[in-house]
């Protein structure tokens, strides 16, 4: 499944971040994506394939 991601899109993950949040804003799109936790502001770089598996 190939999902189109856009900058500014909010995604919800299956597992929570250690801060307790599970909503992320997409900051950069490419082969890897950069996400920002909406609860604590932590930035994470993740591959597109890994993100597709972890979102609801």
C-alpha positions as a LaTeX table, in Angstrom:
\begin{tabular}{lrrr}
\hline
Residue & $x$ (\AA) & $y$ (\AA) & $z$ (\AA) \\
\hline
Unk1 & 0.00 & 0.00 & 0.00 \\
Unk2 & 1.48 & 3.33 & $-1.04$ \\
Unk3 & 0.18 & 6.24 & 1.01 \\
Unk4 & 0.64 & 9.85 & $-0.06$ \\
Unk5 & 1.96 & 12.01 & 2.74 \\
Unk6 & 1.97 & 15.81 & 2.69 \\
Unk7 & 3.76 & 18.40 & 4.80 \\
Unk8 & 1.50 & 19.55 & 7.64 \\
Unk9 & $-0.58$ & 16.35 & 7.64 \\
Unk10 & $-1.40$ & 14.91 & 11.08 \\
Unk11 & $-1.04$ & 11.13 & 11.47 \\
Unk12 & $-2.01$ & 8.88 & 14.38 \\
Unk13 & 0.27 & 5.96 & 15.27 \\
Unk14 & $-0.72$ & 2.59 & 16.72 \\
Unk15 & 1.81 & 2.83 & 19.57 \\
Unk16 & 2.23 & 5.83 & 21.85 \\
Unk17 & 5.39 & 7.90 & 22.12 \\
Unk18 & 7.01 & 7.67 & 25.61 \\
Unk19 & 5.42 & 11.06 & 26.45 \\
Unk20 & 1.98 & 9.48 & 25.94 \\
Unk21 & 1.11 & 11.17 & 22.63 \\
Unk22 & 0.28 & 9.29 & 19.44 \\
Unk23 & $-0.41$ & 12.20 & 17.06 \\
Unk24 & 2.40 & 13.45 & 14.80 \\
Unk25 & 2.75 & 16.31 & 12.30 \\
Unk26 & 4.72 & 15.60 & 9.12 \\
Unk27 & 7.45 & 18.23 & 8.67 \\
Unk28 & 9.39 & 16.84 & 5.68 \\
Unk29 & 8.48 & 14.37 & 2.94 \\
Unk30 & 10.86 & 12.27 & 0.83 \\
Unk31 & 12.31 & 8.77 & 1.06 \\
Unk32 & 12.43 & 9.47 & 4.81 \\
Unk33 & 9.91 & 11.59 & 6.65 \\
Unk34 & 10.48 & 13.88 & 9.62 \\
Unk35 & 7.69 & 13.87 & 12.20 \\
Unk36 & 7.05 & 16.08 & 15.24 \\
Unk37 & 5.14 & 14.80 & 18.27 \\
Unk38 & 2.21 & 17.13 & 18.91 \\
Unk39 & 2.35 & 16.51 & 22.66 \\
Unk40 & 6.04 & 17.06 & 23.50 \\
Unk41 & 7.53 & 18.47 & 20.27 \\
Unk42 & 10.13 & 15.68 & 19.81 \\
Unk43 & 11.36 & 15.22 & 16.20 \\
Unk44 & 11.77 & 11.75 & 14.66 \\
Unk45 & 13.06 & 10.69 & 11.23 \\
Unk46 & 11.36 & 7.57 & 9.90 \\
Unk47 & 11.39 & 5.70 & 6.61 \\
Unk48 & 8.23 & 5.83 & 4.53 \\
Unk49 & 7.78 & 2.02 & 4.75 \\
Unk50 & 8.08 & 2.03 & 8.55 \\
Unk51 & 5.59 & 4.90 & 8.89 \\
Unk52 & 3.05 & 3.16 & 6.65 \\
Unk53 & 3.19 & 0.11 & 8.96 \\
Unk54 & 2.84 & 2.15 & 12.16 \\
Unk55 & $-0.10$ & 4.46 & 11.33 \\
Unk56 & $-3.77$ & 3.75 & 11.93 \\
\hline
\end{tabular}
